[in-house]
Amino acid sequence: MALRDHGKGKWGFTLMEMIISITVLATISALLYPIISIAGKTLVLVGDLDSSIKEGSIAMHRMSRELIEAERTGLTISPSDEISFQYDGNTMRYYLDGTNLTIDMNGSTGVLAEGITNLQFSYDTADPNTLNYVRIALTATDGDAILPLRTTVYPRDF
């Protein structure tokens, strides 16, 4: 398309050229909309997943670090969704309260991580005196993002 001289020094596009241009642009926009929409949803999901990864990883790291230094005495290994143990002279208890991973230290509670939909502890034996390791599994959820995290901890004093 090029500007045309319509006489008397007037330059411009014909009506047909304008209609074809608008139709082509509308078609391209209609084809690109789903791609842009998916990209936007993916960006939000990645942001949610990043938040879940950070919060869940920090919680998992803290529980692991404290379990590594835990004392065998005072270890309570049931039920499977909570654990109690002695750490650095404190009685520690981790459990799930709704969707909050909660820590109780000597009766003082606080939320360690939000959006945790599953917390499970498993052991190689049911006897705390012969326990060798503790497996921790948690599921962090934020929006549509679901992130399962798992680790195995071998306490030093065991």
C-alpha positions as CSV (number, residue, x, y, z in Angstrom):
1,M,0.0,0.0,0.0
2,A,1.2,3.4,-0.8
3,L,-0.2,6.9,-0.4
4,R,-1.9,7.9,-3.6
5,D,-2.4,11.3,-5.1
6,H,-6.2,11.9,-5.2
7,G,-5.9,15.1,-7.0
8,K,-5.8,18.7,-5.7
9,G,-2.7,17.8,-3.6
10,K,-4.5,15.3,-1.3
11,W,-2.7,12.1,-0.4
12,G,-4.1,9.1,1.5
13,F,-5.3,5.5,1.5
14,T,-8.4,4.2,-0.2
15,L,-11.3,2.9,1.9
16,M,-10.6,-0.7,0.7
17,E,-7.0,-0.5,1.7
18,M,-8.0,0.6,5.2
19,I,-10.6,-2.2,5.6
20,I,-8.1,-4.8,4.4
21,S,-5.4,-3.5,6.9
22,I,-7.9,-3.5,9.8
23,T,-9.0,-7.1,8.9
24,V,-5.4,-8.3,8.7
25,L,-4.5,-6.7,12.1
26,A,-7.7,-8.2,13.7
27,T,-6.8,-11.6,12.4
28,I,-3.2,-11.4,13.7
29,S,-4.5,-10.2,17.1
30,A,-7.0,-13.0,17.3
31,L,-4.3,-15.5,16.5
32,L,-1.8,-14.1,19.0
33,Y,-4.2,-13.6,22.0
34,P,-4.2,-17.3,23.2
35,I,-0.3,-17.3,23.1
36,I,-0.1,-14.0,25.1
37,S,-2.8,-15.3,27.5
38,I,-0.9,-18.6,28.1
39,A,2.4,-16.7,28.6
40,G,0.7,-14.4,31.3
41,K,-0.7,-17.4,33.1
42,T,2.6,-19.2,33.0
43,L,4.3,-16.1,34.4
44,V,1.9,-16.1,37.4
45,L,2.3,-19.8,38.0
46,V,6.1,-19.5,37.9
47,G,5.9,-16.7,40.4
48,D,3.7,-18.8,42.7
49,L,6.0,-21.8,42.3
50,D,9.1,-19.7,43.1
51,S,7.4,-18.5,46.3
52,S,6.4,-22.1,47.2
53,I,10.0,-23.3,46.6
54,K,11.5,-20.7,48.8
55,E,9.1,-21.1,51.7
56,G,9.0,-24.9,51.6
57,S,12.8,-25.2,51.1
58,I,13.5,-22.9,54.1
59,A,11.2,-24.9,56.3
60,M,12.6,-28.2,55.1
61,H,16.2,-26.9,55.8
62,R,15.4,-25.7,59.3
63,M,13.7,-29.0,60.3
64,S,16.6,-31.0,58.8
65,R,19.2,-28.9,60.6
66,E,17.5,-29.2,63.9
67,L,16.9,-33.0,63.5
68,I,20.5,-33.6,62.6
69,E,21.4,-32.1,66.1
70,A,18.5,-33.7,67.9
71,E,19.0,-35.8,71.0
72,R,17.6,-39.3,71.1
73,T,15.9,-38.7,74.4
74,G,12.5,-37.0,74.1
75,L,12.0,-38.1,70.5
76,T,8.3,-38.8,69.8
77,I,7.8,-40.5,66.4
78,S,4.1,-40.8,66.2
79,P,1.7,-39.7,64.7
80,S,3.2,-39.5,61.3
81,D,2.2,-35.9,60.7
82,E,4.2,-34.4,63.6
83,I,7.5,-34.9,65.4
84,S,8.8,-33.9,68.8
85,F,12.4,-34.0,69.9
86,Q,15.0,-32.3,72.1
87,Y,17.3,-29.8,70.4
88,D,19.9,-27.6,72.1
89,G,18.1,-27.9,75.4
90,N,14.7,-27.0,73.9
91,T,11.7,-29.2,73.3
92,M,10.9,-28.9,69.6
93,R,7.6,-30.0,67.9
94,Y,6.7,-29.6,64.2
95,Y,3.2,-30.2,63.1
96,L,0.6,-29.1,60.5
97,D,-2.1,-26.7,61.7
98,G,-4.5,-26.4,58.7
99,T,-2.2,-25.3,55.9
100,N,0.5,-23.8,58.3
101,L,3.6,-25.7,59.2
102,T,3.9,-24.8,62.8
103,I,6.8,-25.0,65.2
104,D,6.4,-25.3,68.9
105,M,9.5,-24.6,71.0
106,N,9.0,-25.0,74.7
107,G,5.3,-24.1,74.4
108,S,5.9,-21.0,72.2
109,T,4.3,-21.6,68.8
110,G,5.0,-19.9,65.5
111,V,4.3,-20.4,61.8
112,L,7.3,-21.7,59.9
113,A,5.7,-21.9,56.5
114,E,2.2,-21.2,55.0
115,G,0.5,-23.1,52.2
116,I,1.7,-26.5,53.3
117,T,-1.0,-29.1,52.5
118,N,0.8,-32.3,53.5
119,L,3.5,-33.1,56.1
120,Q,4.6,-36.6,56.8
121,F,7.5,-38.1,58.9
122,S,8.6,-41.7,58.4
123,Y,11.2,-43.7,60.1
124,D,13.3,-46.9,59.6
125,T,11.9,-48.3,62.8
126,A,9.1,-47.7,65.3
127,D,11.5,-47.8,68.2
128,P,13.2,-44.4,69.0
129,N,16.1,-46.2,70.6
130,T,17.1,-47.9,67.3
131,L,16.1,-45.1,65.0
132,N,18.7,-44.3,62.2
133,Y,17.0,-41.8,60.0
134,V,13.9,-39.6,59.6
135,R,12.3,-39.0,56.2
136,I,10.4,-35.7,55.8
137,A,7.9,-35.1,53.1
138,L,5.9,-31.9,52.6
139,T,3.8,-30.4,49.9
140,A,3.9,-26.7,49.4
141,T,1.0,-25.1,47.6
142,D,0.6,-21.5,46.4
143,G,-2.2,-20.7,43.9
144,D,-2.0,-23.4,41.2
145,A,1.6,-24.3,42.1
146,I,2.0,-27.6,43.9
147,L,5.5,-28.5,45.0
148,P,6.4,-31.8,46.8
149,L,9.6,-31.7,48.8
150,R,11.3,-34.7,50.4
151,T,14.5,-35.3,52.4
152,T,16.1,-37.9,54.6
153,V,17.9,-36.8,57.8
154,Y,20.4,-38.9,59.7
155,P,20.6,-37.4,63.2
156,R,24.2,-37.3,64.6
157,D,23.3,-38.5,68.1
158,F,21.4,-41.6,67.0
